[in-house]
Amino acid sequence: ALVDMVASGSMLYSDGARVYESICKEYGMKWSSVDHSSGEFVRKQKLWGKVRVISTQGIDGTWGRLKTFLRARGGVSPDHLESNVKEFQWRRNLSDDSDVFFALLQCIKNGCFHLVPPCCLC
């Protein structure tokens, strides 16, 4: 569940679906949204003394890339979905100019199997 993975006080950016507002109130999260139904997709808002960009474009793009990644494998059975998503995440977190094979060898050499570089690239 969302609340098991997100710390109290976290900021949730979403579309205008009201379900997020009630979830955030119930579990002590902050919430800001854009209203797609009125044509709003990006908005600047002052939060915590800084101007922040509110949008769902980042996660929408990531989901699109994940679906393309999984389709390239001919689909994925539920038994292998988690490992495929972890591989996608690991590859996504590498810089664009990283050699994926070298990065994997570094992870094995260092006994480091975290999903977030640079730990695997040291």
C-alpha positions, -999 to 999 in steps of 0.1 A, spaced: 0 0 0 11 36 -7 12 44 30 36 16 37 62 30 13 58 68 18 69 86 50 46 109 69 51 145 58 60 135 22 48 155 -7 25 138 -32 20 154 -66 -10 141 -86 -38 148 -110 -69 163 -95 -84 131 -83 -98 138 -49 -89 104 -35 -53 116 -31 -65 145 -9 -82 122 16 -53 97 16 -29 125 23 -50 139 52 -55 105 67 -18 95 66 -1 129 72 12 136 37 12 169 19 -6 171 -15 -5 193 -45 -22 187 -78 -28 198 -114 -63 198 -128 -62 180 -161 -99 184 -166 -95 221 -169 -65 218 -192 -39 224 -165 -9 200 -168 19 221 -153 18 247 -126 43 266 -105 35 268 -68 55 282 -39 61 254 -13 84 256 16 98 289 5 107 277 -30 89 278 -63 82 242 -74 69 228 -106 38 207 -101 30 181 -128 25 144 -134 46 144 -166 76 127 -150 58 97 -137 37 95 -169 68 93 -190 84 67 -167 54 45 -169 55 48 -207 91 38 -208 85 9 -184 57 -4 -206 79 -2 -237 107 -20 -217 83 -48 -208 68 -51 -242 103 -56 -257 105 -88 -236 72 -100 -251 53 -93 -219 62 -105 -185 45 -131 -163 34 -120 -128 62 -143 -114 89 -122 -131 73 -88 -130 92 -76 -99 126 -86 -111 119 -70 -145 108 -37 -129 139 -38 -107 161 -42 -138 143 -13 -155 148 9 -124 185 0 -122 190 8 -159 170 40 -156 192 52 -127 224 47 -147 236 78 -165 230 78 -202 267 74 -210 272 44 -186 283 11 -199 256 -12 -185 277 -44 -186 306 -26 -169 283 -12 -142 269 -47 -136 305 -61 -133 313 -34 -108 282 -43 -87 293 -79 -86 329 -71 -78 318 -47 -50 291 -70 -36 268 -40 -41 233 -48 -54 215 -16 -46 193 -2 -74 206 33 -72 240 43 -86 266 55 -80 272 28 -54 276 2 -82 299 24 -102 325 31 -75 
